[in-house]
Amino acid sequence: MAHWLFKSEPDVFSYDDLAAKGPKGQEWDGVRNYQARNNMRAMQLGDRGFFYHSNAGKDVVGIVEVCALAHPDSTTDDIRWECVDVRAVQPVPNPPSLDDIKANPKLANMVLVNNSRLSVQPVADDEWAEICRMGGVKPA
């Protein structure tokens, strides 16, 4: 199972908004970056990801699961853009902030630290375990 990080501005779409969608989940739509789109194309059902609140908060607030493979993004007619569907799994009890993540030497190579603008990004297994530890989540 691979791990990912999904960024969203909480005033546009928050972790609570995703949780309210229930087990059906929600399209991770509106992504218009080729690298982020390619990351979604690589996802498998059941892959887990962090839900990261960007701009306001800047912290990892939840765990999500990929519940539908890459498919055309319903918010555009442009066939280049695809997305996956994700559903909320659990909130992170002690959300690690971007500052906390950057201060942790174990996370120095994390994409979030080195390319914080990428909206959908891979997370290495050891990074997953460390952020789960920081956030008070038992890694799945």
C-alpha atoms as one frame of an Amber mdcrd trajectory, in Angstrom:
protein
   0.000   0.000   0.000   1.327   3.426  -0.957   0.848   6.595   1.072  -0.032
  10.082  -0.090  -0.757  13.604   1.073  -3.756  15.608  -0.176  -3.739  19.368
   0.353  -6.842  21.501   0.618  -7.613  24.961   1.898  -9.951  24.394   4.866
 -12.172  27.340   3.978 -12.771  25.754   0.553 -12.961  22.043   1.508 -11.954
  20.810   4.960 -11.431  17.408   6.509 -14.784  17.851   8.276 -16.403  18.460
   4.868 -14.951  15.176   3.618 -16.020  13.312   6.755 -19.575  14.606   6.228
 -19.636  12.884   2.817 -19.560   9.504   4.591 -18.235   6.211   3.205 -19.022
   7.199  -0.386 -16.317   9.850  -0.187 -15.684  12.667  -2.625 -13.844  13.300
  -5.875 -10.491  14.984  -5.316 -11.352  17.326  -8.146  -9.987  20.570  -9.494
  -6.333  19.507  -9.621  -4.617  21.180 -12.583  -1.018  20.104 -12.121   0.403
  17.247 -14.181   2.600  15.853 -11.414  -0.318  15.816  -8.947  -2.563  14.213
 -11.590   0.080  11.563 -12.297   0.301  10.834  -8.576  -3.454  10.181  -8.558
  -3.106   7.907 -11.593  -0.609   5.823  -9.587  -2.981   5.324  -6.645  -4.609
   2.006  -5.820  -7.832   1.276  -3.953  -7.185   1.290  -0.236  -4.096   3.508
  -0.378  -4.037   5.833   2.608  -3.226   9.512   2.666  -2.913  12.460   4.963
  -5.431  15.276   4.652  -3.421  18.485   4.968  -5.017  21.862   5.600  -3.024
  24.389   3.571  -2.898  28.169   3.973  -4.972  28.360   7.162  -3.590  26.008
   9.784  -0.925  24.267   7.700  -1.229  20.938   9.453  -2.038  17.269   8.932
  -5.573  16.921  10.274  -6.854  13.574   9.028  -6.328  10.214   7.386  -8.115
   9.416   4.115  -8.453   6.341   1.919  -8.615   6.096  -1.868 -12.061   4.642
  -2.635 -12.201   5.068  -6.451  -9.381   4.875  -8.967  -8.412   7.708 -11.302
 -11.265   8.787 -13.575 -12.193  11.928 -15.526 -12.552  14.988 -13.301 -16.226
  15.993 -13.370 -15.377  19.692 -12.962 -13.941  20.006 -16.484 -14.512  18.782
 -20.026 -10.742  18.695 -20.610  -9.801  15.008 -20.883  -6.286  15.649 -19.565
  -7.543  16.009 -15.995  -8.350  13.020 -13.825  -8.908  12.501 -10.132  -9.506
   9.800  -7.541 -12.216   9.624  -4.898 -11.229   9.636  -1.227 -13.113   9.099
   2.003 -12.324  10.114   5.562 -10.918   7.386   7.792 -10.069   9.214  11.015
  -9.031  12.612  12.305  -5.488  13.110  13.603  -5.756  13.769  17.370  -2.673
  16.040  17.577  -2.267  17.562  14.099   1.430  18.056  13.253   2.016  21.526
  11.802   4.217  22.288   8.832   6.683  23.880  11.252   6.749  20.662  13.338
   7.312  18.597  10.200  10.099  20.868   8.942  11.786  20.758  12.383  11.887
  16.945  12.394  15.158  15.688  10.850  13.490  12.356  10.022  11.248  14.272
   7.563  13.937  16.385   5.879  13.451  14.644   2.510   9.652  14.724   2.549
   8.015  16.260  -0.516   5.936  18.541   1.729   9.151  20.040   3.115  10.839
  20.447  -0.277   7.904  21.143  -2.639   5.128  22.430  -0.430   3.079  23.729
  -3.375   2.339  20.270  -4.853  -1.300  19.507  -4.005  -1.138  15.701  -4.225
   2.154  14.109  -3.275   3.690  10.775  -2.281   4.675  10.034   1.310   7.393
   7.442   2.017   6.558   4.642   4.464   8.991   5.925   7.108   7.560   9.459
   6.745   4.050   8.041   7.125   5.024   6.261  10.338   6.755   9.353  11.762
   3.873  11.743  11.070   1.416   9.210  12.495   3.600   9.033  15.624   3.732
  12.835  15.844  -0.029  13.072  15.424  -0.940  10.359  17.912  -2.204   7.921
  15.280  -1.331   4.241  15.190  -0.043   3.641  11.619  -2.308   1.368   9.576
